[in-house]
Amino acid sequence: MILHSTNGKSPKVSFAEGVANGIAPDGGLYMPDELPRLPQAFFRNISEMSLNEIAFVVCDTLFGNVLSSAVIKRIVDDAISFPVPLHQLDGNRYTLELFHGPTMTFKDLGARFMAGLLAHLDPGRHLGRKIIVATGDDGGAAVADAFRATPGAQVFVLYPAGDLSEAQISRFATLHHVKAIEVAGSFDDCQTLVKEVLRDAASGAARNFTSGNSINLARELPAIIYFFQAYSCAVRAAGRNAKIVISVPCGNLGTLAAGLMSKMMGLPVRRFLAANNSNDVFVEYLKTGGLKPRNALVTMARAMDVGNPSNIARIIDMYNGDLQLLRNDVEGYAYTDEEIAETMREAFIRHTMPVSPQDAMALRAMNRHLAPDETGVALMGAHPSKFATTLKAVIGVSPAAPLSEDFPAKHSRIMHIPPTPGALSRVLAMK
Ligand SMILES: *Cc1c(COP(=O)(O)O)cnc(C)c1O
């Protein structure tokens, strides 16, 4: 697999090198030059295959020239130790639950995969020892958890001051291999800092660091598996001729970009619905072709409050900037807090289903834009118990967490920095 930068001004690199760099020297994101297509026979059989079997075939196709099949099988089976089940809401509408991993978000799959890939790509050097991740929600916890078992791994989690609850911070800040860095700024500030520091990695304090965000292909590409699983389950439930539409909650657009990649690999999905909150940079892009990143608005779906979504660069790259082609594959919708709350109440009344504010948007887009002859699958990215306070306020019920792990309430290793690359470099250089 050969990678190019979405900015087109850096040399092409191997997959291992791209993963080690995290981001290209020209500031672009890495993309595979070519996405391999899966054979027709695979799609004929996919509805009879298990999640792990599907993941193996998809990953062997993607990474077969980078790693041996035996290693790929190990990584797949280590990473996917939880179910990704489909649920029927009614008639032609379904949800796919991506939140049964250890930290109860869809991010577990990519983070666990990334840990496996790093361990096997370059065991001799220091790749995978220092991971830096910007988070406005639970991405930090997922990455921290995924690297728990990697010997010598250190995870640096940057998060915006004031955005995360104590419980969320505890999920990473109390772990021994984690340094928590609270930034006096927004999620976008955290993300920009990480990109700047990684860009200077060759010379600066961030040498040997790689990104744990979806800007890193080792975390991004595994999300493709979810779409093959969605398709497999939907065909099993609704029949081989089902016209499948997948509704995706969008923030940094990593998940949606993975969905579009799955389509390029041959997955016969009819189209995607991109569900956004009031941070509608991508919806605007689809409408006008203009790309106007801006400061994120604070909404009740905090995990999607991104004003400058990184993976837009990958989406534009994949479609060569052809807006019409992109519009054939994706429709974008943006929802207000009132609409999110209304959908949460609707889901509870109609289906007794507590749903997180993020996932409510994916439901809403599906409910409103599915044609009668189509089969809809809304991706559910976070366990509703993670948003118990919001749910209590909106539907009057706070769902319980299926497993409760005790994290010590005190965290000692939090560092506080202003949103400047200099401050971050100093913290990273500290022993
Ligand atoms: C990270 C996250 C999102 C945004 O996902 P992207 O792939 O970055 O678009 C949405 N919902 C939840 C719950 C998340 O944690």
The ligand as a MOL file (V3000), in Angstrom:
LIG
                    3D

  0  0  0     0  0            999 V3000
M  V30 BEGIN CTAB
M  V30 COUNTS 15 15 0 0 0
M  V30 BEGIN ATOM
M  V30 1 C -15.9210 10.6630 17.8400 0
M  V30 2 C -17.3920 10.6130 17.8840 0
M  V30 3 C -18.1830 11.0630 16.8090 0
M  V30 4 C -17.5820 11.6730 15.5690 0
M  V30 5 O -17.0500 10.6860 14.7340 0
M  V30 6 P -16.1600 11.0240 13.4500 0
M  V30 7 O -15.7550 9.7240 12.9180 0
M  V30 8 O -14.9980 11.8270 13.9300 0
M  V30 9 O -17.0020 11.8050 12.5050 0
M  V30 10 C -19.5520 10.9110 16.9020 0
M  V30 11 N -20.1300 10.3880 17.9920 0
M  V30 12 C -19.4010 9.9440 19.0480 0
M  V30 13 C -20.1080 9.3890 20.2200 0
M  V30 14 C -18.0280 10.0540 19.0420 0
M  V30 15 O -17.3080 9.6380 20.1000 0
M  V30 END ATOM
M  V30 BEGIN BOND
M  V30 1 1 1 2
M  V30 2 1 2 3
M  V30 3 2 2 14
M  V30 4 1 3 4
M  V30 5 2 3 10
M  V30 6 1 4 5
M  V30 7 1 5 6
M  V30 8 2 6 7
M  V30 9 1 6 8
M  V30 10 1 6 9
M  V30 11 1 10 11
M  V30 12 2 11 12
M  V30 13 1 12 13
M  V30 14 1 12 14
M  V30 15 1 14 15
M  V30 END BOND
M  V30 END CTAB
M  END
